[in-house]
């Protein structure tokens, strides 16, 4: 398997894992899954690049919306 194909397969596995998440995701949980810094996620939220939900002072992510957002960035 080529390195590029391996990355695509790995990303699809992560997207499926996110879609199967049974509850809203925290910044920390999403950062670990997509191997991204929490700081970057907070910046994307602030810039309205990443769909999120604010509950009081906490940021949460809808798994289905987040998976769709990741799929849309693949193209």
Short mmCIF file of the C-alpha atoms (twelve columns), coordinates in Angstrom:
data_MODEL
# 
_entry.id   MODEL 
# 
loop_
_atom_site.group_PDB 
_atom_site.id 
_atom_site.type_symbol 
_atom_site.label_atom_id 
_atom_site.label_alt_id 
_atom_site.label_comp_id 
_atom_site.label_asym_id 
_atom_site.label_seq_id 
_atom_site.Cartn_x 
_atom_site.Cartn_y 
_atom_site.Cartn_z 
_atom_site.pdbx_PDB_model_num 
ATOM 1  C CA . UNK A 1  0.000   0.000  0.000  1 
ATOM 2  C CA . UNK A 2  1.388   3.421  -0.926 1 
ATOM 3  C CA . UNK A 3  2.009   5.996  1.796  1 
ATOM 4  C CA . UNK A 4  -0.666  8.296  0.360  1 
ATOM 5  C CA . UNK A 5  -3.276  5.526  0.301  1 
ATOM 6  C CA . UNK A 6  -2.312  4.527  3.841  1 
ATOM 7  C CA . UNK A 7  -2.961  8.121  5.033  1 
ATOM 8  C CA . UNK A 8  -6.381  8.182  3.359  1 
ATOM 9  C CA . UNK A 9  -7.343  4.850  4.945  1 
ATOM 10 C CA . UNK A 10 -6.124  6.058  8.357  1 
ATOM 11 C CA . UNK A 11 -8.148  9.265  8.011  1 
ATOM 12 C CA . UNK A 12 -11.277 7.311  7.062  1 
ATOM 13 C CA . UNK A 13 -10.802 5.143  10.161 1 
ATOM 14 C CA . UNK A 14 -10.593 8.265  12.333 1 
ATOM 15 C CA . UNK A 15 -13.688 9.761  10.682 1 
ATOM 16 C CA . UNK A 16 -15.638 6.554  11.290 1 
ATOM 17 C CA . UNK A 17 -14.469 6.515  14.911 1 
ATOM 18 C CA . UNK A 18 -15.650 10.110 15.361 1 
ATOM 19 C CA . UNK A 19 -19.032 9.348  13.751 1 
ATOM 20 C CA . UNK A 20 -19.517 6.448  16.145 1 
ATOM 21 C CA . UNK A 21 -18.827 8.621  19.186 1 
ATOM 22 C CA . UNK A 22 -21.876 8.377  21.437 1 
ATOM 23 C CA . UNK A 23 -21.808 11.896 22.868 1 
ATOM 24 C CA . UNK A 24 -20.489 15.389 22.249 1 
ATOM 25 C CA . UNK A 25 -16.704 15.523 22.022 1 
ATOM 26 C CA . UNK A 26 -14.438 17.802 24.027 1 
ATOM 27 C CA . UNK A 27 -11.565 19.773 22.530 1 
ATOM 28 C CA . UNK A 28 -9.130  17.423 24.243 1 
ATOM 29 C CA . UNK A 29 -10.783 14.280 22.849 1 
ATOM 30 C CA . UNK A 30 -10.936 15.614 19.288 1 
ATOM 31 C CA . UNK A 31 -7.338  16.847 19.423 1 
ATOM 32 C CA . UNK A 32 -6.116  13.377 20.374 1 
ATOM 33 C CA . UNK A 33 -8.136  11.656 17.641 1 
ATOM 34 C CA . UNK A 34 -7.085  13.916 14.792 1 
ATOM 35 C CA . UNK A 35 -3.550  14.461 16.145 1 
ATOM 36 C CA . UNK A 36 -3.925  18.214 16.259 1 
ATOM 37 C CA . UNK A 37 -3.140  20.669 19.031 1 
ATOM 38 C CA . UNK A 38 -5.923  21.972 21.245 1 
ATOM 39 C CA . UNK A 39 -4.695  25.479 20.471 1 
ATOM 40 C CA . UNK A 40 -5.344  24.913 16.755 1 
ATOM 41 C CA . UNK A 41 -8.859  23.645 17.447 1 
ATOM 42 C CA . UNK A 42 -9.633  26.669 19.619 1 
ATOM 43 C CA . UNK A 43 -8.345  28.930 16.822 1 
ATOM 44 C CA . UNK A 44 -10.559 27.172 14.227 1 
ATOM 45 C CA . UNK A 45 -13.569 27.549 16.531 1 
ATOM 46 C CA . UNK A 46 -12.848 31.235 17.066 1 
ATOM 47 C CA . UNK A 47 -12.500 31.766 13.301 1 
ATOM 48 C CA . UNK A 48 -15.732 29.779 12.755 1 
ATOM 49 C CA . UNK A 49 -13.909 27.295 10.520 1 
ATOM 50 C CA . UNK A 50 -14.919 24.299 12.639 1 
ATOM 51 C CA . UNK A 51 -18.535 23.716 13.724 1 
ATOM 52 C CA . UNK A 52 -18.845 23.680 17.484 1 
ATOM 53 C CA . UNK A 53 -21.243 24.077 20.374 1 
ATOM 54 C CA . UNK A 54 -20.560 26.352 23.317 1 
ATOM 55 C CA . UNK A 55 -21.971 25.178 26.644 1 
ATOM 56 C CA . UNK A 56 -21.138 27.819 29.210 1 
ATOM 57 C CA . UNK A 57 -17.381 28.173 29.017 1 
ATOM 58 C CA . UNK A 58 -16.883 24.769 27.374 1 
ATOM 59 C CA . UNK A 59 -16.541 23.986 23.674 1 
ATOM 60 C CA . UNK A 60 -18.021 20.716 22.404 1 
ATOM 61 C CA . UNK A 61 -18.236 19.116 18.967 1 
ATOM 62 C CA . UNK A 62 -21.097 17.185 17.418 1 
ATOM 63 C CA . UNK A 63 -19.484 13.972 16.119 1 
ATOM 64 C CA . UNK A 64 -21.532 13.812 12.896 1 
ATOM 65 C CA . UNK A 65 -20.891 17.493 12.035 1 
ATOM 66 C CA . UNK A 66 -17.194 17.074 12.833 1 
ATOM 67 C CA . UNK A 67 -16.925 13.947 10.647 1 
ATOM 68 C CA . UNK A 68 -18.619 15.824 7.786  1 
ATOM 69 C CA . UNK A 69 -16.233 18.755 8.274  1 
ATOM 70 C CA . UNK A 70 -13.253 16.387 8.041  1 
ATOM 71 C CA . UNK A 71 -14.643 14.678 4.928  1 
ATOM 72 C CA . UNK A 72 -15.178 18.040 3.226  1 
ATOM 73 C CA . UNK A 73 -11.523 18.925 3.844  1 
ATOM 74 C CA . UNK A 74 -10.299 15.741 2.141  1 
ATOM 75 C CA . UNK A 75 -11.078 17.005 -1.331 1 
# 
